[in-house]
Amino acid sequence: MKRSEINKAIKEFEETLSRHQFMLPPFLSFTPQEWEEKGHEYDEIRDNALGWDISDFGEGHFYEGKGLYLITLRNGNTKNAKYTKTYAEKIMMMKEGQYTPSHFHWNKMEDIINRGGGNVVFRFWNADSEEKADQTSEVKIFRDGCSYTVKPGEEVIIRPGESLTLYPYCYHEFSIQKGTGYALIGEVSMCNDDNTDNRFEEPAGRYPAIIEDEEPYRLLCNEYPAAKEN
């Protein structure tokens, strides 16, 4: 992605969150220059990849293909004993024309919540013994305290205020229902580790390769400079 596209996406996300009165913590407004001056007091943000995350899943078609606006607001770290949180929280946004490709997590259990806007369309498959999407077995859905089964790949529509609980080894992909525009999507989960706990059905990148055509407006969560030493 071009840096100008990332800057545009972050500003779009900020505007939508503000309109929905979803307030963000102060570190999300730090400029790149301010990050250069931050010391070890902000190590939790650096070490646990908190912050802005604009993903095209390595394909370069953010608005008309694989694309997701995302902020990690809090997160623990199972690989660093310094951090004892056992949970994570994200806020995401998706627009019509974008989708998140089919994947599951080996370890993470998560609740996905439609926080507002349009409707989110999910499709699910169980992972088989070879970690492929099982096209025959029914999938058990856990939806706001109600459980039932659906056919593999059947559409499950989540409206504002509704949520799903997703367990490990459950393939899921999602997009925005046509005609409903966009949605803010929350995630409350166990600790998040995008480097080792994402199993995509088809190979996918995680962070965009960036073409620097303008200065960054905000740094992404994988771009923070090392802590300034006093």
C-alpha positions as CSV (number, residue, x, y, z in Angstrom):
1,M,0.0,0.0,0.0
2,K,1.1,3.6,-0.5
3,R,1.6,5.6,2.7
4,S,-0.9,8.1,1.4
5,E,-3.5,5.3,1.3
6,I,-2.7,4.2,4.9
7,N,-2.9,7.8,6.1
8,K,-6.3,8.2,4.3
9,A,-7.6,5.0,5.9
10,I,-6.5,6.0,9.4
11,K,-8.2,9.4,9.1
12,E,-11.4,7.7,7.8
13,F,-11.3,5.3,10.8
14,E,-10.8,8.2,13.2
15,E,-13.7,10.1,11.7
16,T,-16.1,7.2,11.9
17,L,-15.1,6.3,15.5
18,S,-15.6,10.0,16.5
19,R,-19.0,10.0,14.9
20,H,-20.0,7.0,16.9
21,Q,-18.5,8.6,20.0
22,F,-16.0,5.8,20.4
23,M,-13.2,7.5,22.3
24,L,-9.6,6.4,21.8
25,P,-6.7,6.4,24.3
26,P,-4.1,9.2,24.1
27,F,-1.3,7.1,22.6
28,L,-3.3,6.6,19.4
29,S,-2.9,10.3,18.6
30,F,0.9,10.4,19.0
31,T,2.7,11.6,15.9
32,P,5.8,9.9,14.5
33,Q,7.9,12.7,15.9
34,E,6.4,12.2,19.4
35,W,7.1,8.5,19.3
36,E,10.8,9.3,18.7
37,E,10.8,10.9,22.2
38,K,8.9,8.2,24.1
39,G,10.9,6.1,26.5
40,H,10.5,2.7,28.2
41,E,7.3,3.9,29.9
42,Y,5.5,2.9,26.6
43,D,7.1,-0.5,26.2
44,E,3.7,-2.3,26.7
45,I,2.5,-0.7,23.5
46,R,5.6,-1.6,21.6
47,D,6.0,-5.1,22.9
48,N,2.3,-6.1,22.5
49,A,1.6,-4.4,19.1
50,L,-1.0,-2.0,20.4
51,G,-2.2,0.7,18.0
52,W,-3.1,1.3,14.4
53,D,-3.2,-1.6,12.0
54,I,-4.3,-1.2,8.4
55,S,-4.1,-4.5,6.5
56,D,-4.5,-5.4,2.9
57,F,-3.4,-9.0,3.7
58,G,-0.4,-8.6,1.3
59,E,-2.5,-8.3,-1.8
60,G,-2.7,-4.5,-2.4
61,H,-6.5,-4.2,-2.9
62,F,-7.5,-2.6,0.3
63,Y,-10.8,-1.0,-0.7
64,E,-11.9,-3.6,-3.3
65,G,-10.7,-6.9,-1.9
66,K,-9.0,-8.1,1.3
67,G,-9.0,-5.2,3.6
68,L,-9.5,-4.3,7.3
69,Y,-9.2,-1.2,9.5
70,L,-8.0,-2.3,12.9
71,I,-6.8,-0.9,16.3
72,T,-5.5,-3.2,19.1
73,L,-6.5,-1.3,22.3
74,R,-5.1,-3.8,24.9
75,N,-3.3,-7.1,24.7
76,G,-1.3,-9.5,26.9
77,N,1.7,-11.5,25.8
78,T,2.1,-15.2,26.3
79,K,5.7,-15.0,25.3
80,N,6.8,-12.4,27.8
81,A,6.3,-12.9,31.5
82,K,6.5,-9.2,32.1
83,Y,2.9,-8.9,30.8
84,T,0.3,-10.8,32.7
85,K,-2.9,-9.8,31.0
86,T,-4.8,-12.8,29.7
87,Y,-7.1,-10.9,27.3
88,A,-7.1,-8.5,24.4
89,E,-9.5,-6.0,22.8
90,K,-9.7,-4.6,19.3
91,I,-12.0,-2.2,17.4
92,M,-12.2,-2.8,13.6
93,M,-14.0,-1.2,10.7
94,M,-14.9,-2.7,7.3
95,K,-16.7,-1.2,4.3
96,E,-18.6,-2.8,1.5
97,G,-16.3,-4.3,-1.0
98,Q,-13.8,-5.4,1.6
99,Y,-13.5,-8.8,3.3
100,T,-11.4,-10.7,5.8
101,P,-10.2,-14.0,4.3
102,S,-11.0,-17.4,5.8
103,H,-8.8,-18.3,8.8
104,F,-8.8,-19.8,12.3
105,H,-6.8,-19.5,15.5
106,W,-5.0,-22.5,17.1
107,N,-5.3,-21.0,20.6
108,K,-7.4,-17.8,20.7
109,M,-11.0,-17.8,21.7
110,E,-12.7,-14.5,20.7
111,D,-16.0,-12.7,20.8
112,I,-16.8,-10.6,17.6
113,I,-19.3,-7.8,18.2
114,N,-21.1,-5.6,15.7
115,R,-20.6,-2.2,17.4
116,G,-22.6,-0.2,14.9
117,G,-23.2,0.7,11.3
118,G,-24.3,-2.0,8.9
119,N,-24.6,-5.7,9.0
120,V,-21.6,-8.1,9.1
121,V,-21.9,-11.4,7.1
122,F,-19.9,-14.4,8.4
123,R,-19.3,-17.8,6.9
124,F,-17.9,-20.7,8.9
125,W,-16.3,-24.1,8.5
126,N,-14.8,-26.6,10.9
127,A,-11.1,-27.4,10.5
128,D,-10.6,-31.1,9.7
129,S,-7.7,-33.3,10.9
130,E,-5.4,-31.8,8.2
131,E,-6.4,-28.2,9.1
132,K,-8.4,-27.8,5.9
133,A,-11.9,-26.4,5.8
134,D,-14.4,-29.2,6.2
135,Q,-17.1,-28.8,3.5
136,T,-19.5,-31.4,4.9
137,S,-19.8,-31.1,8.7
138,E,-22.2,-28.6,10.3
139,V,-20.8,-25.8,12.4
140,K,-22.0,-25.0,15.9
141,I,-22.7,-21.2,16.3
142,F,-22.6,-19.4,19.6
143,R,-24.6,-16.2,19.3
144,D,-25.4,-14.0,22.3
145,G,-26.1,-16.9,24.6
146,C,-27.9,-19.0,21.9
147,S,-26.3,-22.0,20.2
148,Y,-27.4,-23.7,17.0
149,T,-25.8,-25.3,13.9
150,V,-25.4,-24.1,10.3
151,K,-24.2,-25.7,7.1
152,P,-20.6,-25.1,6.2
153,G,-20.3,-21.8,4.3
154,E,-23.8,-20.7,5.1
155,E,-24.2,-17.0,5.7
156,V,-24.7,-15.8,9.3
157,I,-25.7,-12.1,9.5
158,I,-24.7,-10.2,12.6
159,R,-26.6,-6.9,13.1
160,P,-25.6,-4.0,15.3
161,G,-25.4,-5.0,18.9
162,E,-25.2,-8.8,18.1
163,S,-22.1,-10.9,18.7
164,L,-20.6,-14.3,18.1
165,T,-18.2,-16.4,20.1
166,L,-15.5,-18.1,18.0
167,Y,-13.6,-21.1,19.3
168,P,-10.2,-22.3,18.1
169,Y,-10.1,-24.4,14.8
170,C,-13.2,-22.7,13.5
171,Y,-12.6,-21.2,10.1
172,H,-14.3,-17.9,9.6
173,E,-14.4,-15.1,7.0
174,F,-16.5,-12.0,7.0
175,S,-17.6,-9.0,4.9
176,I,-20.3,-6.3,5.0
177,Q,-23.8,-7.0,3.7
178,K,-24.5,-5.3,0.5
179,G,-26.4,-2.0,0.9
180,T,-25.5,-1.5,4.6
181,G,-22.3,0.5,3.9
182,Y,-19.9,-0.2,6.7
183,A,-19.7,-1.6,10.3
184,L,-17.6,-1.0,13.4
185,I,-16.6,-4.4,14.7
186,G,-15.3,-5.1,18.2
187,E,-13.2,-8.0,19.3
188,V,-12.8,-9.2,22.9
189,S,-10.5,-12.2,23.2
190,M,-7.7,-14.1,24.8
191,C,-4.2,-12.7,24.1
192,N,-3.7,-12.0,20.5
193,D,-0.6,-13.1,18.6
194,D,-0.8,-12.4,14.9
195,N,2.7,-13.8,14.2
196,T,2.0,-17.4,15.4
197,D,-1.8,-17.9,15.9
198,N,-3.3,-17.2,12.5
199,R,-4.0,-20.1,10.1
200,F,-5.3,-18.7,6.8
201,E,-7.0,-21.2,4.5
202,E,-5.1,-19.6,1.6
203,P,-1.7,-18.0,2.3
204,A,-2.1,-14.3,3.2
205,G,0.2,-11.5,4.4
206,R,-0.4,-9.7,7.6
207,Y,1.1,-6.2,7.4
208,P,1.3,-4.2,4.2
209,A,4.4,-3.5,2.2
210,I,4.5,0.3,2.2
211,I,5.5,2.6,-0.6
212,E,6.6,5.9,1.0
213,D,4.9,8.5,-1.1
214,E,4.3,10.9,1.8
215,E,5.1,11.3,5.5
216,P,3.2,9.1,7.9
217,Y,0.3,10.6,9.7
218,R,0.4,7.9,12.4
219,L,2.7,5.0,12.9
220,L,1.4,1.5,12.5
221,C,1.7,-1.0,15.4
222,N,4.7,-2.7,13.8
223,E,6.6,0.6,13.1
224,Y,7.4,2.1,16.5
225,P,11.0,3.2,17.0
226,A,13.0,1.8,19.9
227,A,12.5,3.5,23.3
228,K,14.5,6.6,23.8
229,E,17.2,6.1,26.4
230,N,17.5,8.7,29.1
